[in-house]
Amino acid sequence: MLIPRSKGEMENLRCRNFTLS
C-alpha cells in the first residue's frame, strides 16, 4: 500500500481502491 503525500492523493487512492475492489 502506497502512502499518500497529501489529503487529495489519499482521497484519490481511496476512490481508486473502491473502484478496483
PyMOL Python script that loads the backbone (N, CA, C, O; Angstrom):
from pymol import cmd

cmd.read_pdbstr("""\
ATOM      1  N   MET A   1       0.846  -1.199   0.000  1.00  0.00           N
ATOM      2  CA  MET A   1       0.000   0.000   0.000  1.00  0.00           C
ATOM      3  C   MET A   1       0.881   1.249   0.000  1.00  0.00           C
ATOM      4  O   MET A   1       1.772   1.397   0.836  1.00  0.00           O
ATOM      5  N   LEU A   2       0.619   2.127  -0.938  1.00  0.00           N
ATOM      6  CA  LEU A   2       1.422   3.349  -1.020  1.00  0.00           C
ATOM      7  C   LEU A   2       0.887   4.406  -0.056  1.00  0.00           C
ATOM      8  O   LEU A   2      -0.319   4.496   0.171  1.00  0.00           O
ATOM      9  N   ILE A   3       1.780   5.192   0.499  1.00  0.00           N
ATOM     10  CA  ILE A   3       1.358   6.246   1.424  1.00  0.00           C
ATOM     11  C   ILE A   3       1.176   7.558   0.656  1.00  0.00           C
ATOM     12  O   ILE A   3       2.111   8.038   0.016  1.00  0.00           O
ATOM     13  N   PRO A   4      -0.016   8.131   0.718  1.00  0.00           N
ATOM     14  CA  PRO A   4      -0.282   9.393   0.021  1.00  0.00           C
ATOM     15  C   PRO A   4       0.491  10.564   0.622  1.00  0.00           C
ATOM     16  O   PRO A   4       0.759  10.588   1.823  1.00  0.00           O
ATOM     17  N   ARG A   5       0.842  11.514  -0.203  1.00  0.00           N
ATOM     18  CA  ARG A   5       1.600  12.672   0.297  1.00  0.00           C
ATOM     19  C   ARG A   5       0.650  13.768   0.768  1.00  0.00           C
ATOM     20  O   ARG A   5       0.959  14.500   1.708  1.00  0.00           O
ATOM     21  N   SER A   6      -0.500  13.879   0.117  1.00  0.00           N
ATOM     22  CA  SER A   6      -1.446  14.927   0.514  1.00  0.00           C
ATOM     23  C   SER A   6      -2.842  14.344   0.693  1.00  0.00           C
ATOM     24  O   SER A   6      -3.098  13.204   0.305  1.00  0.00           O
ATOM     25  N   LYS A   7      -3.740  15.124   1.277  1.00  0.00           N
ATOM     26  CA  LYS A   7      -5.108  14.635   1.506  1.00  0.00           C
ATOM     27  C   LYS A   7      -5.777  14.321   0.170  1.00  0.00           C
ATOM     28  O   LYS A   7      -6.498  13.331   0.053  1.00  0.00           O
ATOM     29  N   GLY A   8      -5.544  15.153  -0.823  1.00  0.00           N
ATOM     30  CA  GLY A   8      -6.156  14.943  -2.146  1.00  0.00           C
ATOM     31  C   GLY A   8      -5.743  13.587  -2.695  1.00  0.00           C
ATOM     32  O   GLY A   8      -6.565  12.855  -3.246  1.00  0.00           O
ATOM     33  N   GLU A   9      -4.471  13.257  -2.544  1.00  0.00           N
ATOM     34  CA  GLU A   9      -3.986  11.963  -3.070  1.00  0.00           C
ATOM     35  C   GLU A   9      -4.619  10.822  -2.280  1.00  0.00           C
ATOM     36  O   GLU A   9      -4.955   9.778  -2.839  1.00  0.00           O
ATOM     37  N   MET A  10      -4.778  11.033  -0.971  1.00  0.00           N
ATOM     38  CA  MET A  10      -5.365   9.987  -0.136  1.00  0.00           C
ATOM     39  C   MET A  10      -6.790   9.699  -0.612  1.00  0.00           C
ATOM     40  O   MET A  10      -7.179   8.539  -0.746  1.00  0.00           O
ATOM     41  N   GLU A  11      -7.564  10.750  -0.866  1.00  0.00           N
ATOM     42  CA  GLU A  11      -8.944  10.556  -1.321  1.00  0.00           C
ATOM     43  C   GLU A  11      -8.944   9.885  -2.688  1.00  0.00           C
ATOM     44  O   GLU A  11      -9.783   9.029  -2.967  1.00  0.00           O
ATOM     45  N   ASN A  12      -8.003  10.275  -3.533  1.00  0.00           N
ATOM     46  CA  ASN A  12      -7.921   9.689  -4.875  1.00  0.00           C
ATOM     47  C   ASN A  12      -7.611   8.199  -4.761  1.00  0.00           C
ATOM     48  O   ASN A  12      -8.211   7.383  -5.461  1.00  0.00           O
ATOM     49  N   LEU A  13      -6.686   7.848  -3.890  1.00  0.00           N
ATOM     50  CA  LEU A  13      -6.338   6.432  -3.718  1.00  0.00           C
ATOM     51  C   LEU A  13      -7.538   5.662  -3.186  1.00  0.00           C
ATOM     52  O   LEU A  13      -7.785   4.526  -3.590  1.00  0.00           O
ATOM     53  N   ARG A  14      -8.279   6.286  -2.281  1.00  0.00           N
ATOM     54  CA  ARG A  14      -9.452   5.615  -1.714  1.00  0.00           C
ATOM     55  C   ARG A  14     -10.459   5.355  -2.828  1.00  0.00           C
ATOM     56  O   ARG A  14     -11.021   4.264  -2.927  1.00  0.00           O
ATOM     57  N   CYS A  15     -10.679   6.351  -3.653  1.00  0.00           N
ATOM     58  CA  CYS A  15     -11.637   6.195  -4.760  1.00  0.00           C
ATOM     59  C   CYS A  15     -11.151   5.080  -5.691  1.00  0.00           C
ATOM     60  O   CYS A  15     -11.946   4.248  -6.128  1.00  0.00           O
ATOM     61  N   ARG A  16      -9.877   5.062  -5.988  1.00  0.00           N
ATOM     62  CA  ARG A  16      -9.323   4.044  -6.894  1.00  0.00           C
ATOM     63  C   ARG A  16      -9.455   2.659  -6.267  1.00  0.00           C
ATOM     64  O   ARG A  16      -9.840   1.699  -6.934  1.00  0.00           O
ATOM     65  N   ASN A  17      -9.136   2.568  -4.992  1.00  0.00           N
ATOM     66  CA  ASN A  17      -9.222   1.283  -4.301  1.00  0.00           C
ATOM     67  C   ASN A  17     -10.666   0.782  -4.350  1.00  0.00           C
ATOM     68  O   ASN A  17     -10.914  -0.398  -4.597  1.00  0.00           O
ATOM     69  N   PHE A  18     -11.603   1.677  -4.116  1.00  0.00           N
ATOM     70  CA  PHE A  18     -13.019   1.289  -4.123  1.00  0.00           C
ATOM     71  C   PHE A  18     -13.416   0.798  -5.509  1.00  0.00           C
ATOM     72  O   PHE A  18     -14.161  -0.173  -5.647  1.00  0.00           O
ATOM     73  N   THR A  19     -12.911   1.481  -6.533  1.00  0.00           N
ATOM     74  CA  THR A  19     -13.253   1.085  -7.905  1.00  0.00           C
ATOM     75  C   THR A  19     -12.598  -0.251  -8.262  1.00  0.00           C
ATOM     76  O   THR A  19     -13.182  -1.069  -8.972  1.00  0.00           O
ATOM     77  N   LEU A  20     -11.378  -0.461  -7.759  1.00  0.00           N
ATOM     78  CA  LEU A  20     -10.669  -1.707  -8.076  1.00  0.00           C
ATOM     79  C   LEU A  20     -11.302  -2.891  -7.359  1.00  0.00           C
ATOM     80  O   LEU A  20     -11.388  -3.992  -7.903  1.00  0.00           O
ATOM     81  N   SER A  21     -11.747  -2.645  -6.113  1.00  0.00           N
ATOM     82  CA  SER A  21     -12.319  -3.751  -5.334  1.00  0.00           C
ATOM     83  C   SER A  21     -13.537  -4.323  -6.037  1.00  0.00           C
ATOM     84  O   SER A  21     -14.156  -5.261  -5.535  1.00  0.00           O
TER      85      SER A  21
END
""", "prot")
cmd.dss("prot")
cmd.show_as("cartoon", "prot")
cmd.util.cbc("prot")
cmd.orient("prot")
